[in-house]
Amino acid sequence: MIKNISNLGDAAVYCDFGSDVNEKINLNVISYFNFLSKLVKERKINGVNNITPSYNKLIISFDLSKTNYLEIRKIVLDLSVNNEINNNYKKIKIPVCCDEEFGLDFDRLSDKTKLSKEEIFELFLDKEYFCYMTGFIAGMPFLGDIDKDIRCDRLETPRVKVPKGSVAVTEQFTNIYTFESPGGWNIIGNTPKKIFDQLNSSEPALIKPGNKVIFYQISKEEYLNWNE
């Protein structure tokens, strides 16, 4: 349930679902996001121009010339929302190669966790990860929750360029860099699979909030010969 609703600047509503980051709370955020997005699409809400979900918050931006905070707040409070994600949300398998060329931070992770590369990857693979949100760069999925034994803080000095397709971990999350960009997460591999397709206007992101993701290991040869 929403713990608090407040103004965010002049033209946004801030919905706070609590301070914890877990699947149960995030499912609640996603459910509200889905319901509100549907109402906007069906033109049953006037003036809303953007809805942004995160781990445990939801921001609803609106056009002040068409609506206001009190009107949007009332709509949110009147919603009857359940937390069940419908069957359209799927499980997605993502190949990852952890060859030395791609696993840039295994030495750092090994030093921090006192585990070998093999042990780290064994704990990382063959587990379902829940997509809490996408963002930072287009289509980048934030997936949780990784095994407690391989959790690690960010790099002390972020990289200026992280290669596209990099699979990385930090704290309780893992993510996939959909474009080359700056970043400070610990990189353990790279996927040849296209996670975001900017030419696909109807469905550019492969992974959406609420989806489950399973990583599986491939060889460097399989990586180089990957063809979609």
Secondary structure, DSSP 4 states (H G I P E B T S, - for coil): ---EEEE-SSSEEEEE--S---HHHHHHHHHHHHHHHHHHHTT-SSSEEEEEE-SSEEEEEE-TTT--HHHHHHHHHH-----PPPTT--EEEEEEB--TTT-TTHHHHHHHH---HHHHHHHHSS-EEEEEEE-SSTT-EEEE---GGG--PPPSS-EEEE-TTEEEEETTEEEE-SSSEEE-SEEEEE--S-SB-TT-SS--BSS-TT-EEEEEE--HHHHHT---
